[in-house]
Amino acid sequence: MAWYSLTVDIPEDESELAQSVLYEHGAAGLEVRDSLNQTVLTVRAPAKGEAILIAYFEDKQDALDAQEELTEKVAGSRFAVEDVVERDWSTEWRNQIKSVTVGRLWVGPPWEKPTAPKDKVCIFIEPKMAFGTGDHPTTSLCLAAVDTFMEKHPGASVLDVGTGTGVLAFAARKLGASRCVGIDNDVTSVELARECAQENGIEGVELSTKTLPGIEGKFDLVLANILANTLCELAPLIAPKVNKHLVLAGVLVPQAEEVTAAYVKCGLKHAGNATIGEWIRLEFDA
Ligand SMILES: C[S@@+](CC[C@H](N)C(=O)[O-])C[C@H]1O[C@@H](n2cnc3c(N)ncnc32)[C@H](O)[C@@H]1O
């Protein structure tokens, strides 16, 4: 069956009105991206003060009628109607997952086990409801930094803030980290990270939903791949945990200055950047 999507960029305070118009015209499903529903890194985020609504319709005319009503009712809304190509998502999503090789590390899905390179340190991540299959630029940037640091500091202690699937903590552990802690404020992520550790036969990584003040001591390497605004908020809690080196990601190039300033203010020394496309990795020394 063919589906049609109507994407509406709209002032955020008109979002509820627009949602009811979309449902009245028969929307079968609705995705809302706004300041309350934090946008994942891989999709287009709304402009400041705006929301993005994506409504799915069986009948294209319903989508066009909804667009017409919203044009009349809400000034400043912008629209796109698109055909949604029906695909077998039960298998097709697998094609979207790419394995990555970063330095000594290889990260990929379990079904690539038979072809995973024998000369790399391999981590298998089953893509589920947690961020961190390795192929996102922010994760790759961090994996490269983990590889470099662990090569120079074998046996270092490592803290991974916002661990998601646990991928960075696992990489550090497999490359010889001693104490290795991964924390995330999302319970599901931590459950999945624990499963992932087990499936990879990785022991000794402390995974929990503890907050930073609940974690004792300092760590030679601290990693945090979270969004820029969260990194700025967490700076006074993350900076005191750094014994040697801090790696931040999840930051877009235009946000780098603000995030850097927040950590320099907390006493760390800026020690370099690296970018992949629009994403930047920031590094600091204690
Ligand atoms: C972009 S993902 C990074 C996952 C993984 N570390 C990687 O590099 O691929 C960010 C993670 O940070 C978590 N997170 C967001 N805000 C947080 C906070 N204040 N404290 C701890 N974790 C947080 C999210 O739940 C998510 O799992």
Ligand as a Chemical Component Dictionary entry (heavy atoms), coordinates in Angstrom:
data_LIG
# 
_chem_comp.id                   LIG 
_chem_comp.type                 NON-POLYMER 
_chem_comp.pdbx_formal_charge   0 
_chem_comp.three_letter_code    LIG 
# 
loop_
_chem_comp_atom.comp_id 
_chem_comp_atom.atom_id 
_chem_comp_atom.alt_atom_id 
_chem_comp_atom.type_symbol 
_chem_comp_atom.charge 
_chem_comp_atom.model_Cartn_x 
_chem_comp_atom.model_Cartn_y 
_chem_comp_atom.model_Cartn_z 
_chem_comp_atom.pdbx_ordinal 
LIG C1  C1  C 0  24.554 10.108 21.273 1  
LIG S1  S1  S 1  24.257 8.838  22.413 2  
LIG C2  C2  C 0  25.908 8.195  22.595 3  
LIG C3  C3  C 0  25.962 6.706  22.755 4  
LIG C4  C4  C 0  27.372 6.105  22.717 5  
LIG N1  N1  N 0  28.159 6.591  23.832 6  
LIG C5  C5  C 0  28.069 6.422  21.408 7  
LIG O1  O1  O 0  29.069 7.157  21.441 8  
LIG O2  O2  O -1 27.611 5.964  20.352 9  
LIG C6  C6  C 0  23.996 9.777  23.891 10 
LIG C7  C7  C 0  23.551 8.990  25.094 11 
LIG O3  O3  O 0  23.574 9.869  26.202 12 
LIG C8  C8  C 0  22.476 9.596  27.060 13 
LIG N2  N2  N 0  22.233 10.814 27.848 14 
LIG C9  C9  C 0  21.615 11.954 27.467 15 
LIG N3  N3  N 0  21.637 12.850 28.478 16 
LIG C10 C10 C 0  22.288 12.257 29.518 17 
LIG C11 C11 C 0  22.612 12.662 30.851 18 
LIG N4  N4  N 0  22.283 13.863 31.311 19 
LIG N5  N5  N 0  23.270 11.807 31.645 20 
LIG C12 C12 C 0  23.615 10.571 31.185 21 
LIG N6  N6  N 0  23.312 10.135 29.939 22 
LIG C13 C13 C 0  22.673 10.961 29.115 23 
LIG C14 C14 C 0  21.377 9.176  26.110 24 
LIG O4  O4  O 0  20.415 8.380  26.755 25 
LIG C15 C15 C 0  22.157 8.417  25.017 26 
LIG O5  O5  O 0  22.192 7.041  25.294 27 
# 
loop_
_chem_comp_bond.comp_id 
_chem_comp_bond.atom_id_1 
_chem_comp_bond.atom_id_2 
_chem_comp_bond.value_order 
_chem_comp_bond.pdbx_ordinal 
LIG C1  S1  SING 1  
LIG S1  C2  SING 2  
LIG S1  C6  SING 3  
LIG C2  C3  SING 4  
LIG C3  C4  SING 5  
LIG C4  N1  SING 6  
LIG C4  C5  SING 7  
LIG C5  O1  DOUB 8  
LIG C5  O2  SING 9  
LIG C6  C7  SING 10 
LIG C7  O3  SING 11 
LIG C7  C15 SING 12 
LIG O3  C8  SING 13 
LIG C8  N2  SING 14 
LIG C8  C14 SING 15 
LIG N2  C9  SING 16 
LIG N2  C13 SING 17 
LIG C9  N3  DOUB 18 
LIG N3  C10 SING 19 
LIG C10 C11 SING 20 
LIG C10 C13 DOUB 21 
LIG C11 N4  SING 22 
LIG C11 N5  DOUB 23 
LIG N5  C12 SING 24 
LIG C12 N6  DOUB 25 
LIG N6  C13 SING 26 
LIG C14 O4  SING 27 
LIG C14 C15 SING 28 
LIG C15 O5  SING 29 
# 
